[in-house]
Amino acid sequence: MTLVMGVLNVTPDSFSDGGRWLDHQRAAEHGLRLVTEGADVVDVGGESTRPGARPVPEDEERRRILPVVAALAPHVRVSVDTRKAAVAEAAVEAGATIVNDVSARLGPVAAAAGAGWVAMHLPADPSVMAEYACSYHGDVVADVTAYLTARAEEAWAAGVGEVWIDPGIGFGKTAAHNLRLLRHLDQLVATGWPVAIGTSRKSFLGPLSVRQGEPPAPPAERLEASVATAAWAALQGAAMVRVHDVAATVQAIRLVRPAVSATGAPGSAA
């Protein structure tokens, strides 16, 4: 079954919903709304990782997210979207049970805290990652798979009991890279590690959401493309999709689930 992780950005500058949920009470209310829409996990983040984003001080990141994590934890499984060990530790203490780690460096923190861990492929810091979009040595699928498999094996050996791998769609990759990773998602699934995918509202979907020759669709107008790629990921065997539009994604996955159940996910041991 493909889980749905709802995005909750407690930030002023996230690419799609920056500034909407800065107030702690409004953020918690939105998180609960995602739960009613069908989210299995709510992913709370206090630092934007959009291209060009600047780091947030540790104390400020904690201030943004900890009250929201604590408010949501009794009602739903909460993940913390962070690259900072101290923030991850504090969030787990507040009730988070997954560390969603774009840096793929916090495996030891997750092990010590007894939390699940999502390791994402990120070729460079978000502030400069666009410069690395063409730096892959060969096949982007092979490179990303090798990197994530190594991180997952290290984390498992260190004692992390729940490891997910995420190819980092949109992070230091061209549109062609993103589409190739989606096309060959079954290769990641075939590693045996649960795969998490986040395509929701990302920029590579902008040109795909309009007719040829029209300007790319802005984030708010990428719903159909976001849902389509999430459904595709589910069909390929992804274990979790990270999305802004929970209700539409839950419905789409519900519709494609019989196909997965009947045939087995491509690349899996059905």
N, C-alpha and C positions, 0 to 999 in steps of 0.2 A: 504494500500500500504506500502511495506517495503522500507524505505529510506536507501540510501547507504552513509555512512560516510567514507571519504577517510582519511587515516593516513598521517600526515606530521610531522615527528619527526625532530626538529631542535636541535639535540643532537649529541654528539660524541660517545655515548655508548649504544644506543638502540639495542636490540638483533638482529634485522633484517637489519635495514638500517642506523645504527649509523654512523655519519660522512658524509653522502651523501649530506645532505641539510643544513650544517652549514652556508654556505654563504647565506645572506638574499635574494639576487637577485635570486640565483638558487632555493632557497626554494619557493619563490613566484612563479617562473616559473613552478615549479613542482606542486604547488597547483592549478594553472590555468590549467595545463595539466589534473589533476584529474577532474576538472570541465568539460573539454571537453569530458572526458571519461564517464561522467554521474554522478559524485558525487553530492549528494544533500547538503551535509555538508562537510567541510574540517576541520579536527581536528588537531589543532596546539599544539604541546607539546615541552617544553624545558627542561624536566627532565625525564630521563628514570625511568621506574618502573619495569624493568626486575628483576628477582630474584637476590638478592645480590647487587642491585644498591644502590649507596650512594646519599644522598640528595645534591641538587644543591643550592647554596646561592640565596636568593631572587633576588638580583640585577642582578645576572648573568642570571637567568631564564627570567627575564623581558627583558634584553638586547637581548637574543636569539629570543624571540617570538614576541615582540610588533611591530617591523617593518613589519614582515610577516603578522600578523593579519591585520594591517592597509592596507597593499597592497591588501589583498584578500577580505576584507569586502565589497568593492563596487561590487564585482562580484559573490559572493556566500555566503551562510550562513556559519559562522565560529564558531567553538567551541574551547574552550581553555582547554587543558588537563593539569590540575594542582591540587595540594593539598594545595596551599597557598592562603589565603584570599587576600592578597595585590596583588598578581599576577593576580588572577581572576578579581579583581576590575579594575586593569589597562588594562587588555585585553578587558573587556567589554567597557571601555572608548575608546579603540582603534577600536572597531567595532564588537567584538565577541558577540554572542547572546545566547550561550549555555555554561555553565560551566560543563565540563566533569570531574567528581570528583571521583577519585579512593578511596578517604578517606571517602566519604559519610558524610563529616562534614560541607560542605560549603553551605548547604541549606539557612541559614540566609543571606549569601553573595549574592546568586542568587536572593533571595526575595528583598533585598534592591536595587539591580541593575536592577530588572525587567527582568532578564535573565531566560532562561530555565535551568534545572539542571538534570544531569545524576548522579544518586547515584549508586555506584558500591560496591559489597561485597568484602571486603579485610580484612582477619582475623588478619593481623599484618603488620608492616612496611615492604616494599619490601626487605629491607636489611636482614630480618630474617624470612620472611613469609614462606619459605620452611619448617621451623621447625614446622609450625602449620598445615601442610597438613593433619595430622591425628587427629586433635583436636576436630572434630565435635562430639557433644553429642549423636547424633542418625543419623537420615536420613539427608544427606547433602541437599537434595532438600527442606525438611521442614525447616531446620535451615536457609538456605539462603533466602527462601521465607518469613519467619517470620521477619528476620532482615530487609530486603528491604522494606517490607510492612510498618513496623514501621517508617523507615526513610522517606518514601514517605508521609505517613500521617502527620508526623511532619512538613515536608517542605510545604505541601499543606496548613496546618493550619497556617503556618508562612507567607503565601502569595505568594509562588512560583506557578505561573500559568501554568507551563509546567514542569512536572516531569516524568523522565524516570527511570526505574530500570534495573540494569545490574548485573547478577549473578557472574561476575568476573571469567570467565573461565581462568584457568591457574594461578590464584592468590591464593597461599596458598592451593592448591588442588592437589590431585593425578590425574593421568590419568583416573582412575576409577571414581573419583568424577566428573571430567569434562564430561565424557561420560554420566554419570547418569543425570547430569544437562541438557545436550542436549536431552537425551531420554525423560525427563519429563518437557521439556520446556513449554508444554501446561499448567502445573500447575502455572507457573509464569504468563503466559498470562491470565489465568483465574482470577487473582487478579484484573484485570481491569486497571492496570497501564501499560503504554506503555513500552515494553521490548526492551532493546538494548543488542546486543550480539557481542562480539569480540573474534573470534577464529583464526583470520588470522595469519598464519605462526607459531603458537605457538608450544611449544616443544612436547606436547602430540600428535601432528599430525605426528611427525617425524617417530615413529615406524609404524604408520598406512599407511605411504606413500611408503613403500617398502615391498618386499616379506619377509616372515618369515625367520629369521636367518641373514638377511642383516643388516648393521648398519643403525641407524635412518637417515632419510633424513635431510639435513641441511635446514635452513629457506628458502633459495632461491628455494628449490626443493619441497616445500609444497603447490604449487599452487592448484593442483587438490583437495587436502584434504581441503584446505581453502575454495575454492569455493563450494565444496560439503556441508560443514557444514554451510556455509552461506545460501545456498539454502534450506537446511533442516530447519534452523531457520525461514526463510521466510514462509515455508510451515506450521510451527507450530504456526505462528501468530506473530513472532517478528516484532516490528515496525521499527527497525533500525539495520543494521549490520555495524560494524566498520572493514574496510578492507584496505590492502595495494594495492591489485590488483583490481582496480575499474572496468575497462572495462570488464574483465571476469566475475566479480560478477554481474554487471548490466545485462549482457546478460543471465546469469543463472537465475536470479530472474525474468527477463522478460519471460523466458520459463516456469517457474513454476507458474507464476501469474495466468494463467487461471484455474489451479487446485484450488488455494486458492479462487478465485472469484466464482467458481462453487459450492464449497462445504462449504465454510467458514473455517476459521482456526480452527484446533482442540482445544477444550477448550474455544472457543469464543462463544459469543451469535450471531450466524449466522442467 
